[in-house]
Amino acid sequence: MAPIRKPTVRKECQCSICKSKTLGFNHVSVKTFKRHQEKDNHDITHVQMPHEDTWDTISSAVSEPVNQEEDSFEFEQEDVEMNSELRNLNDTNDILDIRTRNQPFSETDCVFGPEDNVQFTSDTYEEEEEYEDESDVEMDNDEDSSLESISELNLIHRFIVISVALFVSLYVVDEGAVILIVIINKILQFLFDPFRLPVSVAGLKRLAGFEALTSGVKKYVACSKCHTIYDNEAAPLCCTSPNFVAHGVRWSELHRLQYFDIVRCTIIDPMHNLFLGTAKRMLERWVADGLIDDKKLVAMQKAVEKVVLPPDYTSLGTKIAKGFPYMKADEWKSWCLVYSPVVLRDVLPLPEFKNWIEFVNACRYFTKPSVSEEDIEKGHKCLEEFCKGCETLYDLDLLSPNMHLHLHLRQTMIDFGPVYGYWLFSFEINGFESTFMRQFIEESWKGDFVRRLLKAMHALACFEIFDKFTNTNTNTNTYLSHSFSISKYLEASQNLSMTIRGNEPLPPSALPLKTRPLSFMPKHEYDCLVGYYQAAYKNPQISGCKDVIDDSPFVNDWIEMVKSVDLLGQSYKGCIGTNGRGSYIQAYFTERTGSEHAYVGEIQYLFVHNFRPTVSSLTYRNPHSSQHVFAFVKWFKSTSDKTRELEGVELLQDEFYKQDFQSILPVHRILLTVAIVDYKTTKNVNKKLAIPLPKKIYY
């Protein structure tokens, strides 16, 4: 994304560079204006201007070698070399603009790239060192002052600009876009073409005319009381509306709609209601009542020193010991769902702790990306119990209107769906609103932009190429994207009666684009893989490398290890070579008694393996059925200790079960992500605490 631009003071420059513009001047930043003035002063000092009558004679003599001993005019050696270069290029390419080549390094070459054979004096380098700390904003503004309009470019250059701008906006992040621009500029240099693309994404879009529609996008602030719109920098600290001050009444034009229910149609933001509201308020009350002091804060911090969170949860670091300073919404979310059930058990009195767990359980039900009506009812029941408990356990001044709104969250979710559709976590990011609006407008306007521009260029033959960048209905994904079913994927992790072998379709973006070379699977782990295939395909005849090869299906020991697997927004990684975030999971298994139990494990690595059970079977004619995606998992030994069951925390042994075919887990079977905390019992025995957490589902 392009950087957010701050307003820059502009000055009218009429230097030797800018006076060649159409208007005879140009608007540049203050520092650029100063640099141009210094350049002109430098040229006047070092180059003695000839008399007006002899100008034509001297101009024709520039191409001749200058004899400094006989001539009274001193020319810089670099000017002679540059003019010689320009003369040679003019012989082969009539479109070279000499005035552009004569511009200083700070203006043109920042945009088009310095030529390898152009020399600069030490004064020029000193100027660059003086101004090299200018911000990206000013560099972008300097680009504006020297870029041509898209309408002034020839057909080939327009095609290059539009192609790169559209390609970057659709496929490439800003870091990669800069590299792409450098490569294209280098190719243009090799072809002796003087044209250069701007070095920044913002400059490229401006040159293409792609930012014309979004240039007026501006962020405003609306008063939450009287709904007055203010400029972002001119908003008052409090409401100044006389009507609201006098009567406390808000008005909206929506009130005129007879079918509009102002209460039911107002969405309660769960982020503010739960995490920035009650979670923060409860902690402040515990500190004020003396239930938590500095000593307990330090003990709480020590208890979670070695916590490992899933990638989408924010670590609190040392904020617990420091008294929770400057906590943001995502940190309060981590506190509620992960940290507090672990550390508050030995800190709060049991009634207060049980009451708090009711609130935590409600958050667990409500923050699921996919929520059922049963989950909504359970979460509502937990919030009811929590609010009733607060009435009896605390002074009544704790109760607030925000707590009353807890009881309206159920209806909000029934009417508007899971909280991921409307809670305001995304808007906590600075500048998100204006950035999102710019991207939305660009995507919507892209097709019309190409049609209008190409029609004016009389180059509709190029439309087929650009249409691939703008036609959002064109689906270029492989078989996987067409056959992937989100309902079957969600069912696979919970329904053990459903046949899952590991070769079922995955979302198109599940596997990383960058592949690794094939590698041998360690012998013991390879034996687990062979055993898995025998069990999954119910064929004990499936053979491995150590077996005699006959007509039975053969399992090779070559695998392709992958760094991560992204399943609908939830990222899973192996623990080898990482900090462990994203490697702890939970999955269902069937016990020998026939019951189902969820085990917690640690992913060692993720891999892709190709295996086809039978060549002639019609059941596996699917062209992608040979590709299986697995996680090699070590499963923690469970315990019979249920003392942490109240807070939804599972106590595990600090050791693994023996590895067998069940260590091979199809990624479809992953049920939940898990946070892991090292725990030491009163008898000084090392254990693990596992906190299952909802997994993301973005589709």
C-alpha positions in Angstrom: 0.0 0.0 0.0 1.2 3.5 -0.7 2.3 5.5 2.3 0.0 8.0 3.8 0.9 11.5 2.5 1.1 14.5 4.7 0.5 18.0 3.2 3.7 19.5 2.0 4.4 23.2 1.5 5.0 24.0 -2.2 6.9 26.8 -3.7 6.9 28.2 -7.3 10.3 27.5 -8.8 11.5 29.3 -11.9 15.0 27.8 -12.0 16.8 26.7 -15.2 15.2 23.2 -14.7 11.6 24.2 -14.0 11.3 27.1 -16.5 11.4 24.5 -19.3 7.9 23.3 -18.1 4.8 24.3 -20.0 3.9 27.1 -17.7 7.5 28.3 -17.3 7.6 27.3 -13.7 6.9 24.3 -11.4 5.6 23.8 -7.9 8.1 21.9 -5.8 8.8 21.2 -2.1 10.8 23.7 -0.1 13.9 21.5 0.0 13.7 20.9 -3.7 13.3 24.6 -4.3 16.4 25.3 -2.2 18.4 22.6 -4.0 17.4 24.0 -7.4 18.6 27.5 -6.3 21.9 26.1 -5.1 22.3 24.3 -8.4 21.7 27.5 -10.4 24.2 29.4 -8.2 26.7 26.6 -8.6 26.4 26.8 -12.4 26.7 30.6 -12.4 29.9 30.4 -10.3 31.6 27.7 -12.4 30.3 28.6 -15.9 30.9 32.1 -17.3 28.0 33.0 -19.5 28.9 34.2 -23.1 27.8 37.4 -24.7 24.4 37.3 -26.3 25.8 38.1 -29.8 28.2 35.2 -29.8 25.8 32.6 -28.4 25.0 30.9 -31.7 28.7 30.6 -32.5 29.5 29.0 -29.1 26.4 26.7 -29.2 27.7 25.3 -32.5 31.1 24.8 -31.0 30.0 22.8 -28.0 30.3 19.6 -30.0 34.0 20.5 -30.8 36.7 19.5 -28.3 37.2 22.4 -25.9 40.7 23.8 -25.7 40.8 25.2 -22.2 44.1 26.9 -22.8 42.9 29.1 -25.7 39.2 29.5 -24.9 38.0 31.9 -22.3 35.0 29.8 -21.4 35.4 26.9 -18.9 33.2 23.9 -19.3 32.8 21.1 -16.8 34.2 17.8 -18.1 31.0 16.1 -17.1 28.9 18.4 -19.3 31.1 17.6 -22.3 30.7 13.9 -21.8 26.9 14.2 -21.3 26.5 16.3 -24.5 28.6 13.8 -26.4 26.4 11.0 -25.1 23.2 12.8 -26.0 24.5 13.6 -29.5 25.2 9.9 -30.1 21.8 8.8 -28.8 20.0 11.4 -30.9 21.6 9.9 -34.0 19.8 6.5 -33.2 16.7 7.6 -31.4 14.8 10.8 -32.3 12.6 10.7 -29.2 15.4 11.5 -26.7 14.6 14.6 -24.7 17.9 16.5 -24.1 16.4 18.8 -21.5 15.5 15.8 -19.3 19.1 14.5 -19.5 20.4 17.9 -18.4 18.4 17.9 -15.2 20.3 17.3 -12.0 20.5 14.0 -10.1 18.2 15.1 -7.4 15.3 15.7 -9.7 15.2 13.4 -12.8 17.5 10.6 -11.8 15.6 10.0 -8.6 12.7 9.2 -10.8 14.3 7.6 -13.9 17.4 6.2 -12.4 21.0 7.5 -12.9 22.9 6.6 -16.1 26.0 4.5 -15.5 28.2 6.8 -17.7 27.1 10.1 -16.2 29.6 11.6 -13.8 28.9 14.0 -11.0 31.0 16.4 -9.1 31.7 16.2 -5.4 29.3 19.1 -4.8 26.5 17.0 -6.3 27.2 14.1 -3.9 27.4 16.5 -1.0 23.9 17.8 -1.9 22.6 14.3 -2.0 24.1 13.5 1.4 22.5 16.6 2.8 19.0 15.7 1.6 19.1 11.9 1.6 17.1 11.8 4.9 14.0 13.3 3.2 10.9 11.3 3.8 9.2 9.1 1.2 6.4 11.6 1.1 8.6 14.4 -0.2 10.2 12.0 -2.7 6.7 11.2 -4.0 6.0 14.9 -4.3 9.2 15.5 -6.2 8.2 12.8 -8.6 5.1 14.7 -9.4 7.1 17.7 -10.5 9.0 15.8 -13.2 6.6 13.1 -14.4 5.0 13.4 -17.8 1.3 13.0 -18.3 0.1 9.6 -19.6 -1.4 11.4 -22.6 2.0 12.7 -23.6 3.6 9.2 -23.8 3.8 7.2 -26.9 1.8 3.9 -27.3 4.6 1.6 -26.1 5.3 3.6 -23.0 1.6 3.9 -22.2 1.3 0.1 -22.5 4.2 -0.4 -20.2 2.9 2.1 -17.6 -0.7 0.7 -17.6 0.4 -2.9 -17.6 2.8 -2.5 -14.6 0.3 -0.4 -12.7 -2.5 -2.9 -13.1 -0.3 -5.9 -12.4 1.1 -4.4 -9.3 -2.4 -3.5 -8.0 -3.6 -7.0 -8.5 -0.8 -9.4 -7.7 2.3 -7.7 -6.2 2.9 -6.2 -2.8 4.7 -2.8 -2.6 8.1 -4.4 -1.9 8.0 -6.6 -4.9 6.6 -3.8 -7.0 9.7 -1.7 -6.5 11.9 -4.6 -7.6 9.7 -5.1 -10.7 10.0 -1.4 -11.6 13.8 -1.5 -11.2 14.0 -4.5 -13.5 11.8 -2.9 -16.2 13.8 0.3 -16.0 17.0 -1.6 -16.4 15.6 -3.4 -19.5 14.7 0.0 -20.9 18.2 1.2 -20.3 19.6 -1.8 -22.1 17.4 -1.0 -25.1 18.7 2.6 -25.1 15.2 3.9 -24.4 15.3 7.1 -22.3 11.9 6.4 -20.8 11.8 5.3 -17.1 9.1 4.2 -14.8 8.7 6.1 -11.4 10.5 4.3 -8.7 7.6 4.3 -6.2 4.2 2.6 -6.5 2.5 5.9 -5.7 4.3 7.7 -8.5 3.6 4.8 -11.0 -0.2 5.1 -10.2 -0.1 8.8 -10.6 1.6 8.6 -14.0 -0.9 6.0 -15.2 -3.8 8.3 -14.0 -4.8 5.5 -11.7 -5.1 7.6 -8.6 -7.2 10.3 -10.1 -10.4 9.0 -8.6 -9.0 8.4 -5.1 -7.0 11.6 -4.9 -9.9 13.3 -3.1 -10.4 10.6 -0.5 -10.1 12.2 2.9 -10.6 11.1 6.4 -13.3 12.9 8.5 -14.5 12.5 12.0 -18.1 12.3 13.0 -19.4 13.4 16.4 -21.0 10.4 18.1 -23.5 12.7 19.8 -24.8 15.1 17.2 -23.3 13.4 14.1 -21.6 16.6 12.9 -18.8 16.0 10.4 -15.4 17.6 11.1 -12.1 17.6 9.3 -9.8 15.0 11.0 -7.5 17.7 12.4 -10.2 20.2 13.3 -12.5 18.0 15.4 -13.3 19.5 18.9 -12.6 17.6 22.0 -16.3 17.4 23.0 -19.7 18.0 21.3 -20.5 21.6 20.8 -24.0 21.1 19.5 -26.5 23.3 21.5 -29.3 20.9 20.9 -27.5 18.0 22.4 -26.1 20.1 25.3 -29.7 21.3 26.1 -31.8 18.2 25.4 -29.4 15.3 25.1 -31.3 14.2 21.9 -29.6 12.8 18.8 -31.2 13.0 15.4 -30.7 11.0 12.2 -32.6 11.0 8.9 -33.0 7.3 9.3 -35.6 8.1 12.0 -38.0 9.2 9.3 -38.2 5.6 8.0 -41.2 3.9 9.5 -39.7 0.4 9.2 -36.4 1.4 10.8 -36.1 0.1 14.4 -33.4 2.3 15.9 -32.7 -0.2 18.7 -32.7 -3.5 16.8 -30.9 -2.0 13.8 -28.1 -0.6 15.8 -25.1 -3.1 16.0 -23.3 -3.5 19.3 -19.6 -3.7 18.6 -18.3 -6.8 20.5 -14.7 -5.5 20.5 -15.6 -2.4 22.6 -18.4 -4.1 24.5 -16.4 -7.2 25.7 -12.7 -6.5 25.5 -12.2 -2.7 25.8 -15.2 -2.4 28.1 -15.9 -5.1 30.7 -12.5 -6.8 30.6 -10.7 -3.6 31.4 -13.3 -2.5 33.9 -13.1 -5.8 35.9 -9.3 -5.6 36.1 -9.5 -2.0 37.4 -12.0 -3.1 40.0 -9.8 -6.0 41.2 -6.9 -3.7 41.7 -9.0 -1.0 43.4 -10.4 -3.7 45.8 -7.0 -5.0 46.7 -7.5 -8.4 45.1 -4.5 -7.8 42.8 -1.4 -6.0 43.9 2.1 -5.5 42.5 3.4 -8.7 44.0 0.6 -10.7 42.5 1.2 -9.0 39.1 4.8 -10.2 39.2 3.7 -13.7 40.1 1.1 -13.7 37.3 3.8 -12.6 34.8 6.1 -15.4 35.9 3.3 -18.0 35.4 3.0 -17.3 31.7 6.6 -16.6 30.8 6.7 -19.5 28.4 3.3 -19.2 26.8 3.1 -20.1 23.1 0.2 -18.4 21.3 -1.3 -19.1 17.9 -0.1 -16.6 15.2 -3.3 -14.5 15.3 -3.2 -13.8 19.0 -1.1 -11.0 20.4 1.4 -11.7 23.2 1.3 -9.4 26.2 5.0 -9.6 26.8 5.8 -8.0 30.2 2.6 -5.9 30.4 1.1 -8.0 33.2 3.9 -7.3 35.6 3.8 -3.6 34.6 0.1 -3.3 35.4 -1.4 -3.7 31.9 -0.3 -0.3 30.5 -1.4 0.9 27.1 -3.4 -2.2 26.3 -5.1 -2.5 22.9 -8.2 -4.4 22.0 -6.3 -7.5 20.6 -4.3 -7.6 23.7 -7.4 -7.6 25.9 -8.7 -10.4 23.7 -5.6 -12.5 24.4 -5.9 -11.6 28.1 -9.5 -12.9 28.3 -9.2 -16.0 26.2 -5.6 -17.2 27.0 -3.9 -15.5 30.0 -6.6 -14.9 32.5 -7.9 -18.5 32.9 -4.3 -19.5 33.7 -3.1 -16.8 36.0 -6.2 -15.7 37.9 -7.0 -19.1 39.5 -4.6 -18.6 42.3 -5.1 -14.9 42.6 -8.8 -14.2 42.9 -11.2 -15.7 45.5 -13.0 -18.7 44.1 -16.5 -17.0 43.7 -14.9 -14.1 41.8 -12.9 -16.4 39.7 -15.9 -18.6 38.8 -17.8 -15.4 37.9 -15.0 -14.3 35.7 -14.9 -17.6 33.9 -18.5 -17.2 32.9 -17.5 -14.0 31.0 -14.5 -15.9 29.5 -16.7 -18.7 28.3 -19.1 -16.2 26.7 -16.2 -14.7 24.8 -15.2 -18.1 23.6 -18.7 -18.8 22.3 -19.1 -15.4 20.7 -15.7 -15.0 19.1 -16.0 -18.1 16.9 -15.8 -17.3 13.2 -18.5 -19.8 12.6 -21.2 -19.8 15.3 -24.3 -21.9 15.7 -27.6 -20.9 17.4 -26.7 -23.3 20.2 -23.4 -21.4 20.7 -25.2 -18.1 20.8 -27.6 -19.4 23.5 -24.8 -20.8 25.6 -22.9 -17.5 25.3 -25.9 -15.5 26.3 -26.5 -17.7 29.3 -22.9 -17.2 30.4 -23.3 -13.4 30.2 -26.5 -13.5 32.2 -24.8 -15.5 34.9 -21.8 -13.1 34.9 -24.0 -10.0 35.2 -26.0 -11.6 38.0 -22.8 -12.5 39.8 -21.5 -9.0 39.6 -24.6 -7.7 41.3 -23.9 -9.9 44.4 -20.1 -9.9 44.4 -19.3 -6.2 43.8 -20.6 -2.8 44.6 -23.4 -1.7 42.4 -21.2 1.1 40.9 -19.4 -1.6 38.9 -22.5 -2.2 36.8 -22.6 0.0 33.8 -24.7 0.5 30.6 -22.1 -1.4 28.8 -22.8 -4.5 30.9 -26.5 -4.1 30.0 -25.6 -4.2 26.4 -24.1 -7.7 27.0 -27.6 -9.0 27.0 -28.3 -7.5 23.6 -25.4 -9.3 21.9 -27.5 -12.4 21.3 -30.0 -10.5 19.2 -27.2 -8.7 17.3 -25.6 -12.0 16.3 -29.0 -13.6 15.4 -29.7 -10.6 13.1 -26.3 -9.9 11.7 -24.3 -13.1 12.1 -20.9 -13.9 13.6 -19.0 -11.0 15.1 -16.2 -11.2 12.5 -18.5 -9.5 10.1 -18.9 -6.3 12.0 -16.6 -6.0 15.0 -14.1 -3.1 14.7 -10.7 -4.8 15.1 -9.8 -3.9 11.6 -10.5 -0.2 12.2 -8.0 -0.2 15.1 -5.3 -0.1 12.5 -4.3 3.5 11.9 -5.4 4.8 8.5 -7.4 1.7 7.7 -10.5 3.5 6.7 -9.0 5.7 4.0 -6.7 2.9 2.7 -9.6 0.5 2.5 -11.7 3.1 0.6 -8.9 3.8 -1.9 -8.5 0.1 -2.6 -12.2 -0.4 -3.0 -12.6 2.5 -5.4 -9.5 1.4 -7.4 -10.9 -2.2 -7.8 -14.3 -0.9 -8.8 -12.9 1.6 -11.2 -10.3 -0.5 -12.8 -12.3 -1.9 -15.7 -13.7 1.5 -16.7 -10.2 3.0 -16.4 -8.8 0.5 -19.0 -11.7 0.9 -21.4 -11.6 4.7 -21.4 -7.8 4.9 -21.7 -7.4 2.3 -24.4 -10.2 3.8 -26.5 -8.5 7.1 -26.4 -5.2 5.4 -27.4 -6.9 3.6 -30.3 -5.3 0.5 -29.0 -8.2 -1.8 -28.3 -6.1 -4.8 -29.5 -4.4 -4.6 -26.1 -7.7 -4.9 -24.3 -7.6 -8.7 -24.0 -4.4 -8.5 -22.0 -5.7 -5.8 -19.7 -9.0 -7.5 -19.3 -7.2 -10.3 -17.4 -6.2 -7.7 -14.8 -9.7 -6.2 -14.4 -12.3 -9.0 -15.0 -12.9 -10.2 -11.4 -15.3 -12.9 -12.7 -12.5 -14.8 -14.5 -11.4 -17.7 -12.3 -7.9 -18.9 -13.2 -7.6 -21.3 -10.2 -6.9 -25.0 -10.6 -9.1 -28.0 -10.0 -8.7 -27.5 -6.3 -10.6 -24.2 -6.1 -13.5 -25.5 -8.1 -14.0 -28.7 -6.1 -13.2 -27.4 -2.7 -16.3 -27.4 -0.4 -16.2 -25.4 2.8 -19.0 -27.4 4.3 -17.1 -30.7 3.8 -13.9 -29.1 5.1 -15.6 -28.0 8.3 -17.3 -31.3 8.8 -14.0 -33.2 8.3 -12.5 -32.0 11.6 -15.5 -33.0 13.7 -17.1 -36.0 12.0 -14.8 -39.0 12.4 -17.2 -41.2 10.4 -16.4 -39.1 7.4 -13.7 -40.7 5.2 -10.7 -38.4 5.1 -7.4 -39.7 3.5 -5.5 -36.4 3.0 -6.0 -36.0 -0.7 -9.2 -34.1 -0.5 -9.4 -30.6 -2.2 -7.9 -27.7 -0.3 -8.5 -23.9 -0.8 -6.4 -22.5 -3.7 -4.2 -20.5 -1.3 -3.5 -23.3 1.1 0.0 -24.2 0.0 2.8 -21.6 -0.4 3.9 -20.6 -3.9 7.5 -21.3 -3.1 8.3 -25.0 -3.1 11.2 -26.8 -1.5 13.2 -29.6 -3.1 12.1 -33.2 -2.4 13.8 -34.9 0.6 13.9 -38.3 2.1 11.6 -39.1 5.0 13.4 -40.5 8.1 13.0 -44.2 8.3 10.8 -44.4 11.5 8.5 -41.6 10.3 8.4 -43.2 6.8 7.1 -46.4 8.5 4.4 -44.4 10.1 3.4 -43.1 6.7 3.2 -46.6 5.2 1.1 -47.7 8.2 -1.2 -44.7 7.7 -1.9 -45.5 4.1 -2.6 -49.1 5.0 -5.1 -48.0 7.6 -6.6 -45.1 5.5 -7.1 -47.2 2.3 -7.9 -50.4 4.3 -5.3 -52.3 2.3 -2.6 -54.1 4.2 -0.9 -55.0 0.9 0.4 -51.4 0.5 4.1 -51.8 0.6 7.1 -49.7 1.5 10.8 -49.5 0.5 11.8 -52.4 2.8 9.2 -54.7 1.3 9.5 -56.8 -1.8 8.1 -54.8 -4.7 5.3 -56.7 -6.5 2.0 -55.6 -8.0 0.8 -54.0 -4.7 0.7 -50.2 -4.4 4.1 -48.8 -3.4 4.8 -45.9 -1.0 7.9 -43.9 -1.9 9.9 -42.1 0.8 10.2 -38.8 -1.0 8.3 -35.9 0.5 8.1 -32.2 -0.1 8.2 -30.3 3.1 6.2 -27.0 3.3 6.9 -24.1 5.6 3.2 -23.5 6.4 -0.3 -24.4 5.3 -3.0 -21.7 5.3 -6.5 -23.0 5.7 -9.2 -20.3 5.3 -7.1 -17.7 7.1 -5.7 -20.0 9.8 -2.0 -20.6 9.4 -0.3 -23.8 10.6 3.4 -24.3 10.9 5.9 -26.9 12.1 7.8 -26.4 15.2 11.2 -27.2 13.7 13.2 -24.1 13.2 10.4 -21.8 14.5 9.2 -20.3 17.8 6.3 -22.8 17.9 3.5 -20.4 17.1 1.0 -22.2 14.9 2.3 -25.7 15.6 0.0 -26.6 18.6 -3.3 -28.1 17.5 -6.2 -30.3 18.7 -7.8 -33.2 16.8 -10.4 -35.8 17.4 -9.6 -39.6 17.6 -11.7 -42.6 18.3 -10.8 -44.5 21.5 -10.8 -48.3 21.7 -14.0 -48.0 23.7 -15.7 -46.3 20.7 -15.8 -42.9 22.3 -14.2 -39.8 20.8 -11.5 -37.7 22.5 -9.7 -34.6 21.5 -5.9 -34.9 21.8 -3.4 -32.0 21.8 -0.3 -32.3 19.6 2.7 -30.5 18.3 3.2 -30.3 14.6 6.8 -31.3 13.8 6.6 -30.4 10.1 4.0 -30.3 7.2 4.6 -32.1 4.0 3.1 -33.1 0.7 3.4 -36.7 -0.5 2.3 -38.3 -3.8 0.7 -41.7 -3.6 -1.8 -43.5 -5.8 -3.4 -46.6 -4.2 -4.2 -48.4 -7.4 -3.6 -47.5 -11.0 -6.7 -49.2 -12.4 -9.2 -48.2 -9.7 -12.0 -46.0 -11.0 -12.4 -44.6 -7.5 -9.1 -42.6 -7.7 -9.1 -41.3 -11.2 -9.1 -37.7 -9.9 -6.1 -36.0 -11.4 -5.3 -34.5 -8.0 -6.0 -37.5 -5.8 -2.4 -38.6 -5.7 -1.3 -35.5 -3.8 -1.8 -35.8 0.0 -1.1 -33.0 2.5 -0.2 -34.1 6.0 1.2 -32.9 9.3 3.6 -35.1 11.2 2.4 -34.6 14.8 3.7 -35.7 18.2 0.7 -36.1 20.6 0.9 -35.1 24.2 0.0 -37.7 26.8 -3.2 -36.8 28.5 -3.9 -37.0 32.3 -6.8 -37.9 34.5 -6.4 -34.6 36.4 -9.5 -32.5 35.7 -8.8 -29.7 38.3 -8.5 -27.1 35.5 -11.6 -28.2 33.7 -13.7 -25.3 35.2 -11.7 -22.7 33.3 -11.6 -24.7 30.0 -7.9 -25.5 30.4 -6.6 -29.1 29.8 -3.7 -30.4 31.9 -1.2 -32.5 29.9 2.0 -34.5 30.7 5.2 -33.0 29.4 5.9 -36.0 27.2 4.6 -37.5 24.0 3.0 -40.8 23.0 5.0 -43.2 21.0 4.9 -42.4 17.3 2.8 -44.6 15.1 0.6 -44.2 12.0 -1.6 -41.8 14.0 1.2 -39.3 13.9 0.4 -38.8 10.3 -2.6 -36.3 10.4 -4.4 -35.0 7.3 -4.6 -31.2 7.6 -8.4 -31.5 7.1 -8.6 -33.2 10.5 -7.2 -30.3 12.5 -10.0 -29.2 14.9 -8.7 -26.2 16.8 -5.5 -24.2 17.4 -4.1 -24.4 20.9 -2.1 -22.1 23.2 0.4 -23.9 25.4 1.8 -22.8 28.8 4.6 -24.5 30.7 3.2 -25.3 34.2 4.8 -26.7 37.4 2.7 -28.3 40.0 3.0 -27.9 43.7 5.0 -31.1 43.8 7.5 -29.5 41.3 6.4 -31.7 38.4 6.5 -30.2 34.9 3.2 -30.2 33.0 1.6 -28.5 30.1 -1.5 -26.3 30.1 -3.5 -26.4 26.8 -6.1 -23.7 26.0 -8.1 -24.6 22.9 -9.0 -21.5 20.8 -11.3 -20.9 17.9 -9.6 -21.3 14.5 -10.1 -18.7 11.8 -12.5 -19.3 8.9 -12.2 -16.6 6.2 -13.6 -17.7 2.8 
